[in-house]
Amino acid sequence: MTQITLNIPDNELTFFMKLIEKFNYETVINEFSVTEEMKNVLDERRSTSKTDDFIPWNDAKKKLRFKSEK
């Protein structure tokens, strides 16, 4: 199966939805739950973090390495 993610400008959404309704498509909703323990860990990390140490997401993505990449 191939999954495609599109970013549609708000002003083009109505047009896009009318177009896509002509095709067979499947809506996928990614739901996940966060336990109370996870919330506590995240709250602790936020409270002890320094904004000077933050890295913009696009920069962080470039630094990520996966096992399949060598």
N, C-alpha and C positions, 0 to 999 in steps of 0.2 A: 504494500500500500504506500502511496505517496501522500505526504501531508504538505499543504501549501498555506503559508501565512501571508496575508495581505494587509497592508496599511492603506485604508481608504480615507481620503479627506472627507471631513464631515459634510461639506457641501456637495459631495458626489455620492454619498451613501444611498440615497433614494434611487438614483439611476442605477447604481451597481446592484442593489437588491432586486430591482425589476429585471435586470439582465440575468442575474444568477438564478432566479426562479425558473428560468427556461431550461436549466440544466439539472441533472440529478446530483444533489450535493448532500453532505452529511454535516450536521452541526455537532461540534465537539465542545463540551464544557469541561474544563479542567478544574476540578474541585479538590481541595485538600483541607485538612484540618490541622490546627496547631494545638498541641496539648498545653496545659497550664504550665508544665515544666519548661517547654520550649519558650513560651511567652516570658517566663521569668528569666531565662538565660538571655534572651534578646533584650529585655529591659535592662538587665545588668550590663550587658555590653554597650548599650546606648548611653547609659549613665556614666560609664568609665571611659568612653571614647573621646578623643580630641578631634575636633573638626579639621585641624591642621594635618592630621594623619589620613584623612579621607582621600580616596582616589576616585576620579570620575569613572563611571561604569564603562565607558568605551575604552579607557586606558586599562582598566582591570581585565576586560575581556581579552585584550591583546596579550596579557601576561599569563593567562590560563594555559596550562599544558595538560593534555590528556594522555593516558597510557598508550593509545594507538599512535600518537605522534612521537617519533624519535628522531 
